[in-house]
Amino acid sequence: MERISKEVRKKGYFLFRKNKVKKELETEKRIHFKVEGETNIHSVIFDKTRKKFFCDCPFFTLHERKCSHIVACELFLKES
């Protein structure tokens, strides 16, 4: 299981609770989200076949680890 820092979890929870997550499109293979971050709007994709999230933010791109935008999308899917 992937370790996620408290800060990333907290930011993701905040984004979710403040309704910053919008589901843009769902296909047979993917779900596309837009997440309004502190400074930019980020694209998050959930690949249903691989059961993996991808985000265009610098944190995910550099570290290839779950970012707050992905955490927010996970919470969104759990509540849907």
C-alpha positions in Angstrom: 0.0 0.0 0.0 1.2 3.4 -0.9 2.2 5.8 1.9 0.6 9.2 1.7 1.7 12.1 3.9 -0.8 13.7 6.3 -0.4 17.0 4.4 -1.4 15.4 1.1 -4.4 13.7 2.7 -5.5 16.8 4.4 -5.2 18.9 1.2 -7.2 16.3 -0.7 -9.9 16.1 1.9 -10.1 20.0 1.8 -10.4 20.0 -2.0 -13.1 17.4 -1.9 -15.1 19.1 0.9 -14.9 22.4 -0.8 -16.5 20.9 -4.0 -13.3 21.5 -6.1 -13.7 18.1 -7.9 -15.8 17.9 -11.1 -16.3 14.8 -13.1 -15.9 15.8 -16.7 -16.4 12.6 -18.7 -16.7 8.9 -18.1 -16.1 6.3 -20.7 -15.9 2.5 -20.6 -12.1 2.7 -19.7 -11.6 6.0 -18.0 -13.0 8.7 -15.8 -11.8 12.3 -16.4 -11.9 14.9 -13.6 -11.0 18.5 -13.2 -9.7 19.5 -9.8 -9.4 23.2 -8.8 -6.1 23.4 -6.9 -4.7 26.4 -5.0 -3.2 27.9 -8.1 -4.3 25.9 -11.2 -7.0 23.5 -12.4 -5.6 20.0 -12.8 -6.7 17.1 -14.9 -7.0 13.8 -13.2 -7.7 10.5 -15.0 -8.7 7.2 -13.5 -7.8 4.3 -15.7 -10.5 1.7 -14.9 -8.6 -1.2 -16.5 -5.4 -0.6 -14.7 -7.2 0.8 -11.6 -4.7 3.7 -11.4 -5.0 7.4 -11.2 -2.9 9.9 -13.1 -2.6 13.7 -12.5 -0.9 16.5 -14.5 0.3 18.4 -11.4 4.1 18.8 -10.8 4.0 16.7 -7.6 2.6 13.6 -9.4 4.7 14.2 -12.5 8.0 14.4 -10.5 7.3 11.8 -7.7 4.8 9.5 -9.4 3.0 9.3 -6.0 -0.5 10.2 -5.0 -1.2 13.9 -4.9 -3.9 15.8 -3.1 -5.9 16.0 -6.4 -6.0 12.2 -6.7 -7.0 11.9 -3.0 -9.8 14.3 -3.7 -11.0 12.3 -6.7 -10.9 9.0 -4.6 -13.1 10.6 -2.0 -15.4 11.9 -4.8 -15.8 8.4 -6.2 -16.5 6.9 -2.7 -19.2 9.4 -2.1 -20.8 9.0 -5.5 
